Amino acid sequence: MPLLRIDPGIMIWTWISFGLVIAILGATSWKRIIKALNSRADKINSDLLAAEKTKEDAKNSLASYREKIDSVKEEARVIIESAKVEANLAKDKIIKDANEKAEQNRMTIIADINASKEEALSSLKNESVELAAYIAERILKRNIQKEDHNKLISEFISDTAKTKNKA
């Protein structure tokens, strides 16, 4: 028996069986099947709408996050710029303070040098006077009186000052 042979009897009984199945299904469960399919279609549509809403929410959230990131980047840039300005101001203040301290130290050292110079000159004058008096006493071979001594000192100081001013 060939498989592709058409038998009219089987064909009629197949159509009758199909019609009975459709009639029984239509009478008993067709409404439930249609209702289930409609319910499934409604659920798929609501899921698609929910997915579309979620997609829009995600886009909005992404845009919001990008704005926040841009805002934070700008804020960070401003903070960094401010920190640079403050660092430069602090650097300038430190340099200024160091220069002022160096100038104060220089002035103190100059004052110390001048004081030491004056002290050395005064000491040199006193030693010179004593030496001059000693030499004068030796030359004269006599004891110089106190008044003579003071007079000689004054003359020596004025001569030394004149000599110094000429030089």
C-alpha positions in Angstrom: 0.0 0.0 0.0 1.4 3.2 -1.0 1.4 6.0 1.5 0.3 8.7 -0.8 -2.8 7.0 -2.0 -6.1 9.0 -1.6 -8.9 7.0 0.0 -12.3 8.8 -0.2 -13.7 6.8 2.8 -10.9 7.8 5.1 -11.1 11.4 3.9 -14.8 11.6 4.7 -14.4 10.1 8.1 -11.5 12.5 8.8 -13.7 15.5 7.9 -16.5 14.2 10.1 -14.1 13.6 13.0 -12.7 17.1 12.6 -16.2 18.6 12.5 -17.2 16.7 15.6 -14.1 17.8 17.5 -14.7 21.4 16.5 -18.3 21.2 17.5 -17.5 19.6 20.9 -14.7 22.1 21.5 -17.0 25.0 20.5 -19.7 23.8 22.8 -17.5 23.0 25.8 -14.2 24.8 25.9 -13.8 27.1 22.9 -14.8 30.2 24.9 -12.3 29.3 27.6 -9.5 28.8 25.0 -10.4 32.1 23.3 -10.6 33.8 26.8 -7.1 32.3 27.7 -5.6 33.4 24.4 -7.1 36.9 24.8 -5.9 37.0 28.4 -2.4 36.0 27.2 -2.5 38.6 24.5 -3.5 41.2 27.1 -0.7 40.2 29.4 1.8 40.3 26.6 0.5 43.8 25.6 0.7 45.0 29.3 4.2 43.5 29.6 5.3 45.3 26.4 3.8 48.6 27.8 5.7 48.0 31.1 8.9 47.2 29.2 8.4 50.4 27.2 7.8 52.4 30.4 10.9 50.8 32.0 12.9 51.7 28.9 11.8 55.3 29.2 12.5 55.4 32.9 16.0 54.0 32.2 16.6 56.7 29.5 15.4 59.4 32.0 17.6 57.9 34.8 20.6 57.7 32.4 20.1 61.4 31.4 19.7 62.4 35.0 22.9 60.5 36.0 24.8 62.0 33.1 23.7 65.5 34.3 24.8 64.7 37.8 28.1 63.4 36.6 28.6 66.6 34.5 27.6 68.6 37.5 30.1 66.7 39.8 32.8 67.1 37.2 32.2 70.8 37.0 32.2 71.0 40.8 35.4 69.1 41.0 37.0 71.4 38.4 35.9 74.4 40.4 37.3 72.8 43.6 40.6 72.0 41.9 40.9 75.5 40.5 40.1 77.0 43.9 42.7 74.8 45.5 45.3 75.9 42.9 44.5 79.6 43.7 44.7 79.0 47.4 48.0 77.1 47.0 49.5 80.0 45.0 48.3 82.5 47.6 49.8 80.4 50.3 53.1 80.0 48.3 53.2 83.8 47.8 52.6 84.4 51.5 55.3 82.0 52.5 57.8 83.6 50.1 56.8 87.1 51.2 57.2 86.0 54.9 60.5 84.4 54.2 61.7 87.5 52.4 60.6 89.7 55.2 62.3 87.5 57.7 65.5 87.5 55.6 65.4 91.3 55.4 64.9 91.5 59.2 67.8 89.1 59.7 69.9 91.2 57.3 69.1 94.4 59.2 69.8 92.7 62.5 73.1 91.5 61.2 74.0 94.9 59.8 73.1 96.5 63.2 75.2 93.9 65.0 78.1 94.6 62.6 77.8 98.3 63.1 77.6 97.9 66.9 80.7 95.6 66.8 82.5 98.1 64.6 81.7 101.0 66.9 82.8 98.9 69.9 86.0 98.0 68.1 86.6 101.6 67.2 85.9 102.7 70.7 88.2 100.0 72.1 90.9 101.0 69.6 90.6 104.6 70.6 90.9 103.7 74.2 93.9 101.5 73.6 95.4 104.2 71.3 95.0 106.8 74.0 96.6 104.5 76.6 99.4 103.7 74.2 99.9 107.4 73.4 99.9 108.3 77.0 102.4 105.5 77.8 104.6 106.6 74.9 104.3 110.3 75.9 105.2 109.5 79.5 108.2 107.5 78.3 109.2 110.2 76.1 109.0 112.9 78.7 110.3 110.6 81.4 108.0 112.1 83.8 104.7 111.4 85.4 101.9 113.1 83.6 99.3 114.8 85.8 95.7 113.8 85.4 94.8 117.1 83.8 97.6 116.7 81.3 96.5 113.2 80.7 92.9 114.2 79.9 94.2 117.0 77.7 96.4 114.7 75.7 93.6 112.2 75.3 91.2 114.9 74.0 93.9 116.2 71.6 94.7 112.6 70.4 91.0 111.8 69.8 90.4 115.0 67.9 93.6 114.4 65.8 92.5 110.8 65.2 89.0 112.0 64.1 90.5 114.6 61.8 92.8 112.1 60.3 90.0 109.7 59.9 87.8 112.3 58.2 90.5 113.2 55.8 90.9 109.5 54.8 
